[in-house]
Amino acid sequence: MDWHLTDIPAECGSGWTGYTWNPDFFPKPERFMDKLHEMGMHVTLNVHPADGVRVHEEAYLPMARELGINYEEGDKIPFDAANRQFMEAYFKYLHYPNEEKGVDFWWLDWQQGSRSKMAGVDTLWMLNHLHFLDNGRNRKKPLTFSRYAGIGSHRYPVGFSGDSYSTWDSLEFQPYFTANASNVGYSWWSHDIGGHQGGCRDDELAVRWMQFGVFSPIMRLHSTANEFYGKEPWNYSMEAECIMSDFLQLRHRLIPYLYTMNYLTHLQGLPLLQPMYYHHDTEEAYHVPNQYYFGTQMIVCPITKPVSRRSMIAGFDAWLPEGDYFDFFTGQYYKGGRRMKLYRGLEYIPVLVPAGGVIPMAKDFMESHLHNPKELEVHIFNGADGSFDLYEDREEDGREADPVVTHIEFTSGKTAGIHMQIEGEPEGVIPDKRYYDIHIRGIAEPSQIVFTDNTSVQFSQSYDVERKEISIRFCGENLRDINIQIRLGDEKIMVPDKKKAIFDLLHRAQIEYSLKAEIYEAVCNEKNRERLIGKLVQMEMDSNLLGAVVEQIVMDC
């Protein structure tokens, strides 16, 4: 924010508005931005243009001359979004020189309200409109980042929802707000992940907010200028740092999936976050406001309550539509068609993928934000047929190129199949030597894997008994049509060991060792599900722990 001069003479204003780099912080701004570009980053500057242009600015004199301002008296150049001549000079003198130095797009801030000289025109809406069009000149993909400017302003910017609070109540509101905004076409919301102000230090809250941020439209960490508010993972406890780092890396690995979903927003107006009632015309879909579809393949249930200190887990009161579902992280299998409380420790939140779900990801989180991945992971969840169209493209000198679409189709059954077909011109878009890692969850160990149309393809395979997962790795060099046949001994959905999951729950719980042993003994020895639940209810255990154990017992029935 304070990249520009802020310590200025009182007659020049508060320093909130500014366009002249602060040399104490950035003695060579062009060199600084060149270095960021070399690292694969893009640069945005935060601007608060409401106060106009004052005499201390580097651009003041030429801009004042062009606009006929009395520069000898040092008269202020007033901001006026409804004045064509001013706006042309605004871009010419204040923005284009910085863009030539390396600024890629602008963060428009603190200009909200309907104060303009043209009746009915919101100044921030006008700025969003003009900046978006201007940033798209020369066929560039246009981008601007801005505060909310009212209904209809979703057409232009990535949205900034305002200064949130670092509290559990504030976090609780975010999933509902973000999914619900899709009802007015506002998909690309950006939040101050972790909270902007207020609250107190709470590592657990910071982790939960980060987890929601990873499954939100725009992942952005931000806070007020308090040195204790730093959102970098290394500012927190070792446990929190590890979890936050894992989730930030996951966000980068999910870019192929996210980019495809944003393509669908661009092409069809489909928001990334969709309330449950978008897909299910039933009363239950309206009673889970914090549960939402994240693209076409995931249902996310962000945990926004603290864990119980006895069980070290927290729950989410979810609704599972009809069908079969897998947890994206744990591989746990759920039968749908019911309300169910889902419990997780701090390391995860419930993210459900329907049977047949296909999720493309980058294998290496470091390369995925720089270019299309050289190693693509495709995660498939057994139990139904499914498909996914992966969109990838590139920019040449900032100009948009046509997308390449990889159609991925999975056929379930005793002889399962994977068909991948590349449409479009892959040269320069997909790496010449791309490696594919196919992972299929919830499936039996195969008796044979065959590339039916390309028998010369060299591949490796493995089977993880604990995760119930097949992994197939091969190089797709010069391959545009790939058919894989997987012969299975058993076509039913395979699930991870529930006893192990329950053991892990008990191992983490901060309860008496004797009670842990009593619970686990009942789980191992009582074969009747109803009698087992009855025994567990009679034990004096934390309600969250009881709920989590029962969740494991009944999730697939």
Residue, then its C-alpha position, 0 to 999 in steps of 0.5 A: m500500500d505505502w509504496h508511494l510518498t506518505d510523509i508530505p506537507a500538510e497542505c498536500g493532504s494526508g498522504w493517503t493518495g499518492y503516485t510517486w515512489n518512496p525512494d527510502f523503500f524503493p530506490k530503484p523501482e524498475r529494477f525491483m519489479d524486473k527481479l519480481h518478474e524474473m521470479g515469475m511474479h506479477v506486480t500490483l500497486n494499491v492506489h487511493p485516487a480520491d484526493g487528486v494530484r498534489v504539487h509534490e507529485e512527480a507527475y504534477l507539472p506535466m499533468a497540470r499543464e495539460l489540464g490547464i491547472n494553475y501550477e504556478e500557484g500549486d493548485k490541486i488537480p481534482f479527481d473527477a472520474a466523469n471528466r474524460q480529459f482528466m481520466e485520459a491524463y490520469f492514465k497517461y501521466l500516473h499509470y502508463p509510466n509505472e506500467e512501463k516500469g513493470v506494474d502489471f495491474w492496479w488495486l483500486d481502493w478507498q473510492q467507494g460511494s456515489r460521489s461523482k459529477m455525473a448523476g447516478v454514476d458510482t465513482l468506483w464502478m467507473l474506475n473499475h470499468l475504465h481500468f479493466l478496459d485500459n488494462g486489456r489494451n493490445r489484446k492483453k488479458p485484462l485484470t483489475f482488483s478493487r473494492y465492491a462497487g455495488i450490484g453489477s460491478h462484478r463485471y470488471p474486477v477481482g473483488f475485495s470484500g473489505d476489512s474483515y476481523s480476526t475472529w471466529d464470528s467473522l470467519e463463520f460469515q465468509p463461506y456463506f457470503t462468498a457462495n451467496a454472492s454468486n446469486v448476483g454474478y459475483s464470483w471472484w471474491s478476495h478476502d483478507i484471509g486471517g482477518h484484517q483487524g481486531g481479534c487476538r492471536d489464535d493459531e488455530l483460527a489462522v489455520r482454519w482461515m487459511q484452509f477456507g482461503v485455499f478453497s475460496p476464489i482468490m487466495r490473498l493474505h492481508s492485514t492492517a499495518n500492525e507488525f504482530y499481524g504478519k500472516e506468513p506461516w513462519n509467524y505461527s507455531m510449528e504445527a500451524e506453520c506446517i499445516m498452513s504451508d501444506f495448504l498454500q502448496l496445495r493451492h498452487r498444485l490445484i492451479p490446473y483445476l482452478y484455471t479450468m474452473n475460471y475458464l468456465t466462469h469466463l465462457q459460461g458465467l459459472p461461478l467457482l463457488q456455488p451454493m448447494y441449491y444450485h445443483h439440488d432442488t430440495e429443501e435440505a440444500y438451503h439449510v447448509p449455508n456454509q457448504y458449497y461446490f468448489g468448481t464441478q468436482m468438489i464440495v467444501c465444508p469449511i470448519t469455522k469453530p474451535v476444536s474441543r480441547r479433549s478430542m482435538i477435533a471440530g465438526f461441520d454439520a453437513w448435508l450429503p446429497e444422494g450418491d457416493y462420496f470420498d473425502f479428498f484428503t483422507g479417502q474416507y467413503y460416505k453414502g449420501g442422502r442424509r445430514m451428517k456431522l463431519y469431524r476433523g482435526l486441525e490438519y484437514i477440513p472436509v472436502l468431498v468428491p463424488a464418485g467419478g470425480v476427476i481432479p487435475m493437479a500439478k505435481d510440483f507446487m513451485e512450477s505451477h504458477l509459472h507455466n503449465p506443469k511438466e508433471l500433471e497429476v490426475h486424481i480419480f475417485n472410483g464408483a461411477d463414470g466421470s469426466f473432466d475437460l482441462y483447459e490450458d493456454r499461454e500468453e505470447d507477449g501478453r496476448e491471449a492464445d487459444p486454449v488446449v483442452t485435454h478431455i479426461e474420461f473415466t469408466s468404472g467397473k470390473t474393467a475400468g478405463i481411462h481415456m485422455q484426448i488432447e484437442g487444439e494445438p498443444e505446441g507451446v502450451i503443453p510441455d513437449k515431454r509431459y509426465y502423467d501421474i494417474h491416481i485412482r482412489g477407492i479401487a481394488e488392486p488390478s490384475q493387469i493394466v494395458f495401454t490399448d492403443n499405444t502398447s509401446v508406452q513405458f509406464s510404471q504402476s503401484y498399489d497402496v493397500e492402505r489408501k486403496e489407490i492405484s498409481i500409474r505414471f507414464c510420459g505423454e510425449n507425442l501422445r494425443d489420444i491415450n486409452i488405459q484399460i485396468r482389469l480388476g479382481d473386484e469392482k466394488i468401492m474399496v475403503p481405508d481401514k476404519k479401525k486405523a482411522i479410529f485409532d488415530l482419533l483416539h491417539r490424538a485425543q487428550i483423554e484418559y489412556s484407560l478410556k482410549a483403550e476401552i473405546y478401541e476394544a469395543v470398536c475392535n470386538e463388537k461386530n453389531r453396529e447398533r450395539l457398538i454405538g449403544k456401548l459408546v454412548q454409555m461411555e463418558m467421552d467428549s461429544n466431539l470424540l463420540g461423534a467422530v467415532v460414530e461417523q467412522i462407523v456409519m459413514d458407508c451405511 
